[in-house]
Every structure is written in C-alpha cells, then in structure tokens.
C-alpha cells in the first residue's frame, strides 16, 4: 500500500491476508502500521519479540 492510501477502501479479506503475511497478530496492529503509527523499527522489534526473526 502506498503512503496516503486509504485502507478503508480495501476489503477486510485482503487486509487480513496482508497482516498475516507480515506476521502481525491481528488486524488492529496492521492498521496501526499502515497508518504510520508503527515505525519500521517498531515492526522489527515486534517480530523479534515474537521470535519471527
């Protein structure tokens, strides 16, 4: 998704597939990430805490 895109126009089924691919635990966390409330560094730390990387 590009910066400034509105995730609300994307169906929940697609959003769910996307958050699963990014190994996030739920749709709420993914929405924070795409709203830029969750930085790349936060995301990497999140994955480390979940032992995904």
mmCIF entry with sequence, helices, sheets and N, C-alpha, C, O atoms, coordinates in Angstrom:
data_MODEL
# 
_entry.id   MODEL 
# 
_entity.id                         1 
_entity.type                       polymer 
_entity.pdbx_number_of_molecules   1 
# 
_entity_poly.entity_id                      1 
_entity_poly.type                           'polypeptide(L)' 
_entity_poly.nstd_linkage                   no 
_entity_poly.nstd_monomer                   no 
_entity_poly.pdbx_seq_one_letter_code       
;(UNK)(UNK)(UNK)(UNK)(UNK)(UNK)(UNK)(UNK)(UNK)(UNK)(UNK)(UNK)(UNK)(UNK)(UNK)(UNK)
(UNK)(UNK)(UNK)(UNK)(UNK)(UNK)(UNK)(UNK)(UNK)(UNK)(UNK)(UNK)(UNK)(UNK)(UNK)(UNK)
(UNK)(UNK)(UNK)(UNK)(UNK)(UNK)(UNK)(UNK)(UNK)(UNK)(UNK)(UNK)(UNK)(UNK)(UNK)(UNK)
(UNK)(UNK)(UNK)(UNK)(UNK)
;
_entity_poly.pdbx_seq_one_letter_code_can   XXXXXXXXXXXXXXXXXXXXXXXXXXXXXXXXXXXXXXXXXXXXXXXXXXXXX 
_entity_poly.pdbx_strand_id                 A 
# 
loop_
_entity_poly_seq.entity_id 
_entity_poly_seq.num 
_entity_poly_seq.mon_id 
_entity_poly_seq.hetero 
1 1  UNK n 
1 2  UNK n 
1 3  UNK n 
1 4  UNK n 
1 5  UNK n 
1 6  UNK n 
1 7  UNK n 
1 8  UNK n 
1 9  UNK n 
1 10 UNK n 
1 11 UNK n 
1 12 UNK n 
1 13 UNK n 
1 14 UNK n 
1 15 UNK n 
1 16 UNK n 
1 17 UNK n 
1 18 UNK n 
1 19 UNK n 
1 20 UNK n 
1 21 UNK n 
1 22 UNK n 
1 23 UNK n 
1 24 UNK n 
1 25 UNK n 
1 26 UNK n 
1 27 UNK n 
1 28 UNK n 
1 29 UNK n 
1 30 UNK n 
1 31 UNK n 
1 32 UNK n 
1 33 UNK n 
1 34 UNK n 
1 35 UNK n 
1 36 UNK n 
1 37 UNK n 
1 38 UNK n 
1 39 UNK n 
1 40 UNK n 
1 41 UNK n 
1 42 UNK n 
1 43 UNK n 
1 44 UNK n 
1 45 UNK n 
1 46 UNK n 
1 47 UNK n 
1 48 UNK n 
1 49 UNK n 
1 50 UNK n 
1 51 UNK n 
1 52 UNK n 
1 53 UNK n 
# 
_struct_asym.id          A 
_struct_asym.entity_id   1 
# 
loop_
_struct_conf.conf_type_id 
_struct_conf.id 
_struct_conf.pdbx_PDB_helix_id 
_struct_conf.beg_label_comp_id 
_struct_conf.beg_label_asym_id 
_struct_conf.beg_label_seq_id 
_struct_conf.pdbx_beg_PDB_ins_code 
_struct_conf.end_label_comp_id 
_struct_conf.end_label_asym_id 
_struct_conf.end_label_seq_id 
_struct_conf.pdbx_end_PDB_ins_code 
_struct_conf.beg_auth_comp_id 
_struct_conf.beg_auth_asym_id 
_struct_conf.beg_auth_seq_id 
_struct_conf.end_auth_comp_id 
_struct_conf.end_auth_asym_id 
_struct_conf.end_auth_seq_id 
_struct_conf.pdbx_PDB_helix_class 
_struct_conf.details 
_struct_conf.pdbx_PDB_helix_length 
HELX_P HELX_P1 AA1 UNK A 7  ? UNK A 9  ? UNK A 7  UNK A 9  5 ? 3  
HELX_P HELX_P2 AA2 UNK A 12 ? UNK A 21 ? UNK A 12 UNK A 21 1 ? 10 
HELX_P HELX_P3 AA3 UNK A 27 ? UNK A 34 ? UNK A 27 UNK A 34 1 ? 8  
HELX_P HELX_P4 AA4 UNK A 40 ? UNK A 49 ? UNK A 40 UNK A 49 1 ? 10 
# 
_struct_conf_type.id          HELX_P 
_struct_conf_type.criteria    ? 
_struct_conf_type.reference   ? 
# 
loop_
_atom_site.group_PDB 
_atom_site.id 
_atom_site.type_symbol 
_atom_site.label_atom_id 
_atom_site.label_alt_id 
_atom_site.label_comp_id 
_atom_site.label_asym_id 
_atom_site.label_entity_id 
_atom_site.label_seq_id 
_atom_site.pdbx_PDB_ins_code 
_atom_site.Cartn_x 
_atom_site.Cartn_y 
_atom_site.Cartn_z 
_atom_site.occupancy 
_atom_site.B_iso_or_equiv 
_atom_site.pdbx_formal_charge 
_atom_site.auth_seq_id 
_atom_site.auth_comp_id 
_atom_site.auth_asym_id 
_atom_site.auth_atom_id 
_atom_site.pdbx_PDB_model_num 
ATOM 1   N N  . UNK A 1 1  ? 0.850   -1.176  0.000  1.00 0.00 ? 1  UNK A N  1 
ATOM 2   C CA . UNK A 1 1  ? 0.000   0.000   0.000  1.00 0.00 ? 1  UNK A CA 1 
ATOM 3   C C  . UNK A 1 1  ? 0.889   1.231   0.000  1.00 0.00 ? 1  UNK A C  1 
ATOM 4   O O  . UNK A 1 1  ? 1.897   1.282   0.706  1.00 0.00 ? 1  UNK A O  1 
ATOM 5   N N  . UNK A 1 2  ? 0.518   2.202   -0.779 1.00 0.00 ? 2  UNK A N  1 
ATOM 6   C CA . UNK A 1 2  ? 1.331   3.408   -0.863 1.00 0.00 ? 2  UNK A CA 1 
ATOM 7   C C  . UNK A 1 2  ? 0.985   4.371   0.260  1.00 0.00 ? 2  UNK A C  1 
ATOM 8   O O  . UNK A 1 2  ? -0.085  4.292   0.864  1.00 0.00 ? 2  UNK A O  1 
ATOM 9   N N  . UNK A 1 3  ? 1.906   5.276   0.525  1.00 0.00 ? 3  UNK A N  1 
ATOM 10  C CA . UNK A 1 3  ? 1.657   6.304   1.535  1.00 0.00 ? 3  UNK A CA 1 
ATOM 11  C C  . UNK A 1 3  ? 0.437   7.114   1.092  1.00 0.00 ? 3  UNK A C  1 
ATOM 12  O O  . UNK A 1 3  ? 0.304   7.456   -0.083 1.00 0.00 ? 3  UNK A O  1 
ATOM 13  N N  . UNK A 1 4  ? -0.424  7.407   2.011  1.00 0.00 ? 4  UNK A N  1 
ATOM 14  C CA . UNK A 1 4  ? -1.602  8.203   1.710  1.00 0.00 ? 4  UNK A CA 1 
ATOM 15  C C  . UNK A 1 4  ? -2.774  7.393   1.195  1.00 0.00 ? 4  UNK A C  1 
ATOM 16  O O  . UNK A 1 4  ? -3.862  7.936   0.998  1.00 0.00 ? 4  UNK A O  1 
ATOM 17  N N  . UNK A 1 5  ? -2.575  6.113   0.974  1.00 0.00 ? 5  UNK A N  1 
ATOM 18  C CA . UNK A 1 5  ? -3.705  5.309   0.516  1.00 0.00 ? 5  UNK A CA 1 
ATOM 19  C C  . UNK A 1 5  ? -4.663  5.101   1.681  1.00 0.00 ? 5  UNK A C  1 
ATOM 20  O O  . UNK A 1 5  ? -4.267  5.141   2.846  1.00 0.00 ? 5  UNK A O  1 
ATOM 21  N N  . UNK A 1 6  ? -5.885  4.885   1.357  1.00 0.00 ? 6  UNK A N  1 
ATOM 22  C CA . UNK A 1 6  ? -6.912  4.726   2.379  1.00 0.00 ? 6  UNK A CA 1 
ATOM 23  C C  . UNK A 1 6  ? -7.252  3.245   2.498  1.00 0.00 ? 6  UNK A C  1 
ATOM 24  O O  . UNK A 1 6  ? -7.935  2.684   1.641  1.00 0.00 ? 6  UNK A O  1 
ATOM 25  N N  . UNK A 1 7  ? -6.772  2.620   3.566  1.00 0.00 ? 7  UNK A N  1 
ATOM 26  C CA . UNK A 1 7  ? -7.007  1.186   3.742  1.00 0.00 ? 7  UNK A CA 1 
ATOM 27  C C  . UNK A 1 7  ? -8.480  0.874   3.879  1.00 0.00 ? 7  UNK A C  1 
ATOM 28  O O  . UNK A 1 7  ? -8.884  -0.273  3.691  1.00 0.00 ? 7  UNK A O  1 
ATOM 29  N N  . UNK A 1 8  ? -9.296  1.868   4.204  1.00 0.00 ? 8  UNK A N  1 
ATOM 30  C CA . UNK A 1 8  ? -10.725 1.630   4.399  1.00 0.00 ? 8  UNK A CA 1 
ATOM 31  C C  . UNK A 1 8  ? -11.418 1.251   3.099  1.00 0.00 ? 8  UNK A C  1 
ATOM 32  O O  . UNK A 1 8  ? -12.524 0.711   3.118  1.00 0.00 ? 8  UNK A O  1 
ATOM 33  N N  . UNK A 1 9  ? -10.774 1.532   1.965  1.00 0.00 ? 9  UNK A N  1 
ATOM 34  C CA . UNK A 1 9  ? -11.352 1.153   0.677  1.00 0.00 ? 9  UNK A CA 1 
ATOM 35  C C  . UNK A 1 9  ? -10.946 -0.260  0.273  1.00 0.00 ? 9  UNK A C  1 
ATOM 36  O O  . UNK A 1 9  ? -11.439 -0.788  -0.723 1.00 0.00 ? 9  UNK A O  1 
ATOM 37  N N  . UNK A 1 10 ? -10.051 -0.873  1.040  1.00 0.00 ? 10 UNK A N  1 
ATOM 38  C CA . UNK A 1 10 ? -9.594  -2.238  0.775  1.00 0.00 ? 10 UNK A CA 1 
ATOM 39  C C  . UNK A 1 10 ? -10.418 -3.175  1.639  1.00 0.00 ? 10 UNK A C  1 
ATOM 40  O O  . UNK A 1 10 ? -10.635 -2.913  2.822  1.00 0.00 ? 10 UNK A O  1 
ATOM 41  N N  . UNK A 1 11 ? -10.872 -4.261  1.050  1.00 0.00 ? 11 UNK A N  1 
ATOM 42  C CA . UNK A 1 11 ? -11.693 -5.214  1.792  1.00 0.00 ? 11 UNK A CA 1 
ATOM 43  C C  . UNK A 1 11 ? -10.953 -5.861  2.948  1.00 0.00 ? 11 UNK A C  1 
ATOM 44  O O  . UNK A 1 11 ? -9.734  -6.030  2.900  1.00 0.00 ? 11 UNK A O  1 
ATOM 45  N N  . UNK A 1 12 ? -11.695 -6.224  3.989  1.00 0.00 ? 12 UNK A N  1 
ATOM 46  C CA . UNK A 1 12 ? -11.104 -6.858  5.166  1.00 0.00 ? 12 UNK A CA 1 
ATOM 47  C C  . UNK A 1 12 ? -10.387 -8.151  4.815  1.00 0.00 ? 12 UNK A C  1 
ATOM 48  O O  . UNK A 1 12 ? -9.360  -8.465  5.417  1.00 0.00 ? 12 UNK A O  1 
ATOM 49  N N  . UNK A 1 13 ? -10.908 -8.914  3.847  1.00 0.00 ? 13 UNK A N  1 
ATOM 50  C CA . UNK A 1 13 ? -10.253 -10.176 3.482  1.00 0.00 ? 13 UNK A CA 1 
ATOM 51  C C  . UNK A 1 13 ? -8.835  -9.930  2.998  1.00 0.00 ? 13 UNK A C  1 
ATOM 52  O O  . UNK A 1 13 ? -7.922  -10.673 3.359  1.00 0.00 ? 13 UNK A O  1 
ATOM 53  N N  . UNK A 1 14 ? -8.636  -8.896  2.185  1.00 0.00 ? 14 UNK A N  1 
ATOM 54  C CA . UNK A 1 14 ? -7.299  -8.577  1.699  1.00 0.00 ? 14 UNK A CA 1 
ATOM 55  C C  . UNK A 1 14 ? -6.421  -8.058  2.834  1.00 0.00 ? 14 UNK A C  1 
ATOM 56  O O  . UNK A 1 14 ? -5.251  -8.429  2.925  1.00 0.00 ? 14 UNK A O  1 
ATOM 57  N N  . UNK A 1 15 ? -6.966  -7.210  3.697  1.00 0.00 ? 15 UNK A N  1 
ATOM 58  C CA . UNK A 1 15 ? -6.198  -6.707  4.839  1.00 0.00 ? 15 UNK A CA 1 
ATOM 59  C C  . UNK A 1 15 ? -5.756  -7.844  5.747  1.00 0.00 ? 15 UNK A C  1 
ATOM 60  O O  . UNK A 1 15 ? -4.633  -7.837  6.253  1.00 0.00 ? 15 UNK A O  1 
ATOM 61  N N  . UNK A 1 16 ? -6.626  -8.812  5.954  1.00 0.00 ? 16 UNK A N  1 
ATOM 62  C CA . UNK A 1 16 ? -6.287  -9.963  6.800  1.00 0.00 ? 16 UNK A CA 1 
ATOM 63  C C  . UNK A 1 16 ? -5.146  -10.756 6.183  1.00 0.00 ? 16 UNK A C  1 
ATOM 64  O O  . UNK A 1 16 ? -4.228  -11.169 6.892  1.00 0.00 ? 16 UNK A O  1 
ATOM 65  N N  . UNK A 1 17 ? -5.187  -10.974 4.874  1.00 0.00 ? 17 UNK A N  1 
ATOM 66  C CA . UNK A 1 17 ? -4.095  -11.684 4.207  1.00 0.00 ? 17 UNK A CA 1 
ATOM 67  C C  . UNK A 1 17 ? -2.786  -10.918 4.356  1.00 0.00 ? 17 UNK A C  1 
ATOM 68  O O  . UNK A 1 17 ? -1.733  -11.519 4.568  1.00 0.00 ? 17 UNK A O  1 
ATOM 69  N N  . UNK A 1 18 ? -2.851  -9.605  4.247  1.00 0.00 ? 18 UNK A N  1 
ATOM 70  C CA . UNK A 1 18 ? -1.656  -8.774  4.343  1.00 0.00 ? 18 UNK A CA 1 
ATOM 71  C C  . UNK A 1 18 ? -1.063  -8.825  5.741  1.00 0.00 ? 18 UNK A C  1 
ATOM 72  O O  . UNK A 1 18 ? 0.150   -8.976  5.886  1.00 0.00 ? 18 UNK A O  1 
ATOM 73  N N  . UNK A 1 19 ? -1.898  -8.703  6.785  1.00 0.00 ? 19 UNK A N  1 
ATOM 74  C CA . UNK A 1 19 ? -1.335  -8.718  8.145  1.00 0.00 ? 19 UNK A CA 1 
ATOM 75  C C  . UNK A 1 19 ? -0.756  -10.080 8.484  1.00 0.00 ? 19 UNK A C  1 
ATOM 76  O O  . UNK A 1 19 ? 0.220   -10.168 9.230  1.00 0.00 ? 19 UNK A O  1 
ATOM 77  N N  . UNK A 1 20 ? -1.332  -11.125 7.956  1.00 0.00 ? 20 UNK A N  1 
ATOM 78  C CA . UNK A 1 20 ? -0.772  -12.454 8.194  1.00 0.00 ? 20 UNK A CA 1 
ATOM 79  C C  . UNK A 1 20 ? 0.577   -12.615 7.508  1.00 0.00 ? 20 UNK A C  1 
ATOM 80  O O  . UNK A 1 20 ? 1.485   -13.232 8.063  1.00 0.00 ? 20 UNK A O  1 
ATOM 81  N N  . UNK A 1 21 ? 0.715   -12.060 6.295  1.00 0.00 ? 21 UNK A N  1 
ATOM 82  C CA . UNK A 1 21 ? 1.988   -12.135 5.592  1.00 0.00 ? 21 UNK A CA 1 
ATOM 83  C C  . UNK A 1 21 ? 3.083   -11.380 6.336  1.00 0.00 ? 21 UNK A C  1 
ATOM 84  O O  . UNK A 1 21 ? 4.251   -11.767 6.298  1.00 0.00 ? 21 UNK A O  1 
ATOM 85  N N  . UNK A 1 22 ? 2.698   -10.301 7.013  1.00 0.00 ? 22 UNK A N  1 
ATOM 86  C CA . UNK A 1 22 ? 3.661   -9.520  7.789  1.00 0.00 ? 22 UNK A CA 1 
ATOM 87  C C  . UNK A 1 22 ? 3.852   -10.079 9.191  1.00 0.00 ? 22 UNK A C  1 
ATOM 88  O O  . UNK A 1 22 ? 4.593   -9.519  9.999  1.00 0.00 ? 22 UNK A O  1 
ATOM 89  N N  . UNK A 1 23 ? 3.175   -11.189 9.471  1.00 0.00 ? 23 UNK A N  1 
ATOM 90  C CA . UNK A 1 23 ? 3.282   -11.904 10.746 1.00 0.00 ? 23 UNK A CA 1 
ATOM 91  C C  . UNK A 1 23 ? 2.847   -11.053 11.944 1.00 0.00 ? 23 UNK A C  1 
ATOM 92  O O  . UNK A 1 23 ? 3.404   -11.159 13.037 1.00 0.00 ? 23 UNK A O  1 
ATOM 93  N N  . UNK A 1 24 ? 1.852   -10.221 11.713 1.00 0.00 ? 24 UNK A N  1 
ATOM 94  C CA . UNK A 1 24 ? 1.277   -9.444  12.808 1.00 0.00 ? 24 UNK A CA 1 
ATOM 95  C C  . UNK A 1 24 ? 0.189   -10.290 13.443 1.00 0.00 ? 24 UNK A C  1 
ATOM 96  O O  . UNK A 1 24 ? -0.391  -11.161 12.795 1.00 0.00 ? 24 UNK A O  1 
ATOM 97  N N  . UNK A 1 25 ? -0.083  -10.032 14.702 1.00 0.00 ? 25 UNK A N  1 
ATOM 98  C CA . UNK A 1 25 ? -1.005  -10.907 15.431 1.00 0.00 ? 25 UNK A CA 1 
ATOM 99  C C  . UNK A 1 25 ? -2.471  -10.592 15.188 1.00 0.00 ? 25 UNK A C  1 
ATOM 100 O O  . UNK A 1 25 ? -3.332  -11.443 15.407 1.00 0.00 ? 25 UNK A O  1 
ATOM 101 N N  . UNK A 1 26 ? -2.767  -9.366  14.735 1.00 0.00 ? 26 UNK A N  1 
ATOM 102 C CA . UNK A 1 26 ? -4.168  -9.040  14.498 1.00 0.00 ? 26 UNK A CA 1 
ATOM 103 C C  . UNK A 1 26 ? -4.301  -7.852  13.541 1.00 0.00 ? 26 UNK A C  1 
ATOM 104 O O  . UNK A 1 26 ? -3.328  -7.161  13.240 1.00 0.00 ? 26 UNK A O  1 
ATOM 105 N N  . UNK A 1 27 ? -5.502  -7.642  13.085 1.00 0.00 ? 27 UNK A N  1 
ATOM 106 C CA . UNK A 1 27 ? -5.780  -6.587  12.119 1.00 0.00 ? 27 UNK A CA 1 
ATOM 107 C C  . UNK A 1 27 ? -5.557  -5.204  12.719 1.00 0.00 ? 27 UNK A C  1 
ATOM 108 O O  . UNK A 1 27 ? -5.140  -4.286  12.013 1.00 0.00 ? 27 UNK A O  1 
ATOM 109 N N  . UNK A 1 28 ? -5.823  -5.047  13.991 1.00 0.00 ? 28 UNK A N  1 
ATOM 110 C CA . UNK A 1 28 ? -5.618  -3.766  14.665 1.00 0.00 ? 28 UNK A CA 1 
ATOM 111 C C  . UNK A 1 28 ? -4.159  -3.330  14.608 1.00 0.00 ? 28 UNK A C  1 
ATOM 112 O O  . UNK A 1 28 ? -3.871  -2.166  14.330 1.00 0.00 ? 28 UNK A O  1 
ATOM 113 N N  . UNK A 1 29 ? -3.240  -4.250  14.869 1.00 0.00 ? 29 UNK A N  1 
ATOM 114 C CA . UNK A 1 29 ? -1.806  -3.937  14.796 1.00 0.00 ? 29 UNK A CA 1 
ATOM 115 C C  . UNK A 1 29 ? -1.411  -3.547  13.375 1.00 0.00 ? 29 UNK A C  1 
ATOM 116 O O  . UNK A 1 29 ? -0.626  -2.619  13.180 1.00 0.00 ? 29 UNK A O  1 
ATOM 117 N N  . UNK A 1 30 ? -1.950  -4.249  12.390 1.00 0.00 ? 30 UNK A N  1 
ATOM 118 C CA . UNK A 1 30 ? -1.645  -3.949  10.995 1.00 0.00 ? 30 UNK A CA 1 
ATOM 119 C C  . UNK A 1 30 ? -2.138  -2.555  10.613 1.00 0.00 ? 30 UNK A C  1 
ATOM 120 O O  . UNK A 1 30 ? -1.446  -1.815  9.913  1.00 0.00 ? 30 UNK A O  1 
ATOM 121 N N  . UNK A 1 31 ? -3.323  -2.207  11.070 1.00 0.00 ? 31 UNK A N  1 
ATOM 122 C CA . UNK A 1 31 ? -3.866  -0.877  10.760 1.00 0.00 ? 31 UNK A CA 1 
ATOM 123 C C  . UNK A 1 31 ? -2.997  0.221   11.368 1.00 0.00 ? 31 UNK A C  1 
ATOM 124 O O  . UNK A 1 31 ? -2.820  1.273   10.754 1.00 0.00 ? 31 UNK A O  1 
ATOM 125 N N  . UNK A 1 32 ? -2.454  -0.006  12.561 1.00 0.00 ? 32 UNK A N  1 
ATOM 126 C CA . UNK A 1 32 ? -1.523  0.959   13.154 1.00 0.00 ? 32 UNK A CA 1 
ATOM 127 C C  . UNK A 1 32 ? -0.300  1.130   12.271 1.00 0.00 ? 32 UNK A C  1 
ATOM 128 O O  . UNK A 1 32 ? 0.198   2.240   12.084 1.00 0.00 ? 32 UNK A O  1 
ATOM 129 N N  . UNK A 1 33 ? 0.183   0.008   11.726 1.00 0.00 ? 33 UNK A N  1 
ATOM 130 C CA . UNK A 1 33 ? 1.370   0.041   10.878 1.00 0.00 ? 33 UNK A CA 1 
ATOM 131 C C  . UNK A 1 33 ? 1.099   0.823   9.591  1.00 0.00 ? 33 UNK A C  1 
ATOM 132 O O  . UNK A 1 33 ? 1.914   1.657   9.197  1.00 0.00 ? 33 UNK A O  1 
ATOM 133 N N  . UNK A 1 34 ? -0.020  0.568   8.941  1.00 0.00 ? 34 UNK A N  1 
ATOM 134 C CA . UNK A 1 34 ? -0.283  1.257   7.676  1.00 0.00 ? 34 UNK A CA 1 
ATOM 135 C C  . UNK A 1 34 ? -0.744  2.692   7.879  1.00 0.00 ? 34 UNK A C  1 
ATOM 136 O O  . UNK A 1 34 ? -0.747  3.478   6.932  1.00 0.00 ? 34 UNK A O  1 
ATOM 137 N N  . UNK A 1 35 ? -1.132  3.043   9.099  1.00 0.00 ? 35 UNK A N  1 
ATOM 138 C CA . UNK A 1 35 ? -1.451  4.440   9.400  1.00 0.00 ? 35 UNK A CA 1 
ATOM 139 C C  . UNK A 1 35 ? -0.211  5.207   9.849  1.00 0.00 ? 35 UNK A C  1 
ATOM 140 O O  . UNK A 1 35 ? -0.299  6.365   10.257 1.00 0.00 ? 35 UNK A O  1 
ATOM 141 N N  . UNK A 1 36 ? 0.943   4.551   9.769  1.00 0.00 ? 36 UNK A N  1 
ATOM 142 C CA . UNK A 1 36 ? 2.238   5.127   10.147 1.00 0.00 ? 36 UNK A CA 1 
ATOM 143 C C  . UNK A 1 36 ? 2.319   5.479   11.626 1.00 0.00 ? 36 UNK A C  1 
ATOM 144 O O  . UNK A 1 36 ? 3.020   6.415   12.011 1.00 0.00 ? 36 UNK A O  1 
ATOM 145 N N  . UNK A 1 37 ? 1.604   4.731   12.447 1.00 0.00 ? 37 UNK A N  1 
ATOM 146 C CA . UNK A 1 37 ? 1.702   4.888   13.894 1.00 0.00 ? 37 UNK A CA 1 
ATOM 147 C C  . UNK A 1 37 ? 2.692   3.874   14.467 1.00 0.00 ? 37 UNK A C  1 
ATOM 148 O O  . UNK A 1 37 ? 2.933   3.824   15.673 1.00 0.00 ? 37 UNK A O  1 
ATOM 149 N N  . UNK A 1 38 ? 3.246   3.086   13.586 1.00 0.00 ? 38 UNK A N  1 
ATOM 150 C CA . UNK A 1 38 ? 4.099   1.955   13.946 1.00 0.00 ? 38 UNK A CA 1 
ATOM 151 C C  . UNK A 1 38 ? 5.277   2.031   12.985 1.00 0.00 ? 38 UNK A C  1 
ATOM 152 O O  . UNK A 1 38 ? 5.111   1.765   11.795 1.00 0.00 ? 38 UNK A O  1 
ATOM 153 N N  . UNK A 1 39 ? 6.429   2.376   13.457 1.00 0.00 ? 39 UNK A N  1 
ATOM 154 C CA . UNK A 1 39 ? 7.578   2.558   12.573 1.00 0.00 ? 39 UNK A CA 1 
ATOM 155 C C  . UNK A 1 39 ? 8.168   1.213   12.136 1.00 0.00 ? 39 UNK A C  1 
ATOM 156 O O  . UNK A 1 39 ? 7.830   0.159   12.675 1.00 0.00 ? 39 UNK A O  1 
ATOM 157 N N  . UNK A 1 40 ? 9.043   1.284   11.162 1.00 0.00 ? 40 UNK A N  1 
ATOM 158 C CA . UNK A 1 40 ? 9.746   0.086   10.698 1.00 0.00 ? 40 UNK A CA 1 
ATOM 159 C C  . UNK A 1 40 ? 10.526  -0.542  11.856 1.00 0.00 ? 40 UNK A C  1 
ATOM 160 O O  . UNK A 1 40 ? 10.512  -1.760  12.036 1.00 0.00 ? 40 UNK A O  1 
ATOM 161 N N  . UNK A 1 41 ? 11.200  0.297   12.633 1.00 0.00 ? 41 UNK A N  1 
ATOM 162 C CA . UNK A 1 41 ? 11.959  -0.216  13.781 1.00 0.00 ? 41 UNK A CA 1 
ATOM 163 C C  . UNK A 1 41 ? 11.046  -0.884  14.800 1.00 0.00 ? 41 UNK A C  1 
ATOM 164 O O  . UNK A 1 41 ? 11.406  -1.906  15.382 1.00 0.00 ? 41 UNK A O  1 
ATOM 165 N N  . UNK A 1 42 ? 9.856   -0.306  15.019 1.00 0.00 ? 42 UNK A N  1 
ATOM 166 C CA . UNK A 1 42 ? 8.884   -0.934  15.913 1.00 0.00 ? 42 UNK A CA 1 
ATOM 167 C C  . UNK A 1 42 ? 8.468   -2.305  15.373 1.00 0.00 ? 42 UNK A C  1 
ATOM 168 O O  . UNK A 1 42 ? 8.327   -3.268  16.127 1.00 0.00 ? 42 UNK A O  1 
ATOM 169 N N  . UNK A 1 43 ? 8.278   -2.369  14.068 1.00 0.00 ? 43 UNK A N  1 
ATOM 170 C CA . UNK A 1 43 ? 7.881   -3.621  13.432 1.00 0.00 ? 43 UNK A CA 1 
ATOM 171 C C  . UNK A 1 43 ? 8.964   -4.689  13.592 1.00 0.00 ? 43 UNK A C  1 
ATOM 172 O O  . UNK A 1 43 ? 8.654   -5.834  13.923 1.00 0.00 ? 43 UNK A O  1 
ATOM 173 N N  . UNK A 1 44 ? 10.210  -4.337  13.366 1.00 0.00 ? 44 UNK A N  1 
ATOM 174 C CA . UNK A 1 44 ? 11.314  -5.283  13.524 1.00 0.00 ? 44 UNK A CA 1 
ATOM 175 C C  . UNK A 1 44 ? 11.404  -5.755  14.971 1.00 0.00 ? 44 UNK A C  1 
ATOM 176 O O  . UNK A 1 44 ? 11.589  -6.946  15.223 1.00 0.00 ? 44 UNK A O  1 
ATOM 177 N N  . UNK A 1 45 ? 11.277  -4.841  15.914 1.00 0.00 ? 45 UNK A N  1 
ATOM 178 C CA . UNK A 1 45 ? 11.298  -5.207  17.329 1.00 0.00 ? 45 UNK A CA 1 
ATOM 179 C C  . UNK A 1 45 ? 10.145  -6.151  17.663 1.00 0.00 ? 45 UNK A C  1 
ATOM 180 O O  . UNK A 1 45 ? 10.315  -7.118  18.406 1.00 0.00 ? 45 UNK A O  1 
ATOM 181 N N  . UNK A 1 46 ? 8.985   -5.862  17.111 1.00 0.00 ? 46 UNK A N  1 
ATOM 182 C CA . UNK A 1 46 ? 7.803   -6.707  17.300 1.00 0.00 ? 46 UNK A CA 1 
ATOM 183 C C  . UNK A 1 46 ? 8.080   -8.132  16.822 1.00 0.00 ? 46 UNK A C  1 
ATOM 184 O O  . UNK A 1 46 ? 7.753   -9.097  17.513 1.00 0.00 ? 46 UNK A O  1 
ATOM 185 N N  . UNK A 1 47 ? 8.685   -8.263  15.633 1.00 0.00 ? 47 UNK A N  1 
ATOM 186 C CA . UNK A 1 47 ? 8.995   -9.588  15.096 1.00 0.00 ? 47 UNK A CA 1 
ATOM 187 C C  . UNK A 1 47 ? 10.020  -10.317 15.959 1.00 0.00 ? 47 UNK A C  1 
ATOM 188 O O  . UNK A 1 47 ? 9.920   -11.527 16.163 1.00 0.00 ? 47 UNK A O  1 
ATOM 189 N N  . UNK A 1 48 ? 10.999  -9.582  16.461 1.00 0.00 ? 48 UNK A N  1 
ATOM 190 C CA . UNK A 1 48 ? 11.999  -10.193 17.342 1.00 0.00 ? 48 UNK A CA 1 
ATOM 191 C C  . UNK A 1 48 ? 11.365  -10.698 18.625 1.00 0.00 ? 48 UNK A C  1 
ATOM 192 O O  . UNK A 1 48 ? 11.700  -11.784 19.099 1.00 0.00 ? 48 UNK A O  1 
ATOM 193 N N  . UNK A 1 49 ? 10.454  -9.920  19.190 1.00 0.00 ? 49 UNK A N  1 
ATOM 194 C CA . UNK A 1 49 ? 9.791   -10.318 20.429 1.00 0.00 ? 49 UNK A CA 1 
ATOM 195 C C  . UNK A 1 49 ? 8.935   -11.584 20.218 1.00 0.00 ? 49 UNK A C  1 
ATOM 196 O O  . UNK A 1 49 ? 8.769   -12.387 21.136 1.00 0.00 ? 49 UNK A O  1 
ATOM 197 N N  . UNK A 1 50 ? 8.405   -11.747 19.017 1.00 0.00 ? 50 UNK A N  1 
ATOM 198 C CA . UNK A 1 50 ? 7.595   -12.936 18.704 1.00 0.00 ? 50 UNK A CA 1 
ATOM 199 C C  . UNK A 1 50 ? 8.445   -14.088 18.184 1.00 0.00 ? 50 UNK A C  1 
ATOM 200 O O  . UNK A 1 50 ? 7.912   -15.130 17.801 1.00 0.00 ? 50 UNK A O  1 
ATOM 201 N N  . UNK A 1 51 ? 9.770   -13.905 18.167 1.00 0.00 ? 51 UNK A N  1 
ATOM 202 C CA . UNK A 1 51 ? 10.704  -14.917 17.655 1.00 0.00 ? 51 UNK A CA 1 
ATOM 203 C C  . UNK A 1 51 ? 10.416  -15.293 16.205 1.00 0.00 ? 51 UNK A C  1 
ATOM 204 O O  . UNK A 1 51 ? 10.563  -16.448 15.806 1.00 0.00 ? 51 UNK A O  1 
ATOM 205 N N  . UNK A 1 52 ? 10.004  -14.297 15.428 1.00 0.00 ? 52 UNK A N  1 
ATOM 206 C CA . UNK A 1 52 ? 9.771   -14.500 13.999 1.00 0.00 ? 52 UNK A CA 1 
ATOM 207 C C  . UNK A 1 52 ? 11.045  -14.259 13.210 1.00 0.00 ? 52 UNK A C  1 
ATOM 208 O O  . UNK A 1 52 ? 11.202  -14.775 12.104 1.00 0.00 ? 52 UNK A O  1 
ATOM 209 N N  . UNK A 1 53 ? 11.954  -13.479 13.773 1.00 0.00 ? 53 UNK A N  1 
ATOM 210 C CA . UNK A 1 53 ? 13.262  -13.250 13.136 1.00 0.00 ? 53 UNK A CA 1 
ATOM 211 C C  . UNK A 1 53 ? 14.333  -13.333 14.184 1.00 0.00 ? 53 UNK A C  1 
ATOM 212 O O  . UNK A 1 53 ? 15.514  -13.172 13.874 1.00 0.00 ? 53 UNK A O  1 
# 
